[in-house]
Amino acid sequence: MKDIEQALKPSRDSWFKRAMHLFDRPTVDETVWAELEELLISADVGMSTTEKLLEQVRRRTKEEKLSQGSAVREVLQQEMVKILNIEIQASAPSSLPRVVMAVGVNGGGKTTSIAKLAYRAKKEGKKVILVAADTFRAAAIGQLKKLGGEIGIDVVAHQPGGDAGAVVFDALEAARSRNVDEVIIDTAGRLHTKFNLMEELKKIKRVAAKADATAPHEVILVLDAATGQNGLTQARYFTEAVGVTGIFLAKLDGTAKGGIVLAICDELKIPILFIGVGDELEDVAPFDAEGFVKALCS
């Protein structure tokens, strides 16, 4: 399994290592702040989040009368951790199964990320069912069945073109009868037909709520880290429609712009739950703000 340090190497080597080295200079002057701002924006932290972050660091530097670059660097990292520490919002099931609804645009790594979560849950000793509710793409159903077979987990699916709500209903009925611990629902992601997609996702939520009023207990948005600031727009669409409770940031190892994590947490106030750190099923890590900042800035 790849670790977080390996996954963040492109971002660290391209931007953040250079940003941290700015504080090796004898004095922290306006040149340092200007260069730091440029590096953070280049790493996809975003203009708004960068401005807020630097304003807070500069305020603390002044109030705490910090003159050494190493002390200012420490404050910067502390403020980054603060941005990333967001309270998890998922609800607890009134009874099993726990229902997780995964959303995200096509091509963002959603189905593979779902398989990683299922693999992780099975390793923890949980009984899991996967639901192929992306009924518009036969390839999506086939991919989920293939991954389920590799993991050894049942996949509930209907024929392509069927009603996604009906698939979810059947899956929840099966889960109750088989004493399943967790149900993970794969959904469609055709953002170019945004209205129809969002209405379908709302319907799936309603079907889940009929089985358990507290369901779905988690709505996880799978975002491709490489989409950068476009990912923020996607996240807003899905959050408005179905109330995203957490984010799985996929393909983090494939981008040098890992600063998007800061922008997501700052602008959307949605916690990052997991990060994808490679191509294998075990290449997923729970998100830890302190560990993330340490790996990014070391």
Protein Blocks (a to p, Z undefined) as FASTA:
>chain_A
ZZfklmmmmmmmmmmmmmmmmmmpmbdcfklmmmmmmmmmmnonojklmmmmmmmmmmmm
mmnopabfklmmmmmmmmmmmmmmccdfbdcdfbdcdddddeddehilmmmmmmmmmmmm
mmnopacddddfblkbmklmmmmmmmmmmnopacddddehiafklmmmmmmmmmmmnopa
bdcddddfdfklmmlmmmmmmmmmmmmmmmomkbcfbdcddddfklmmmlmmmmmmmmmm
nopabdcdehklmccblmlmmmmmmmnopacfbdcfbjbfklccdddfklmmmmmmZZ
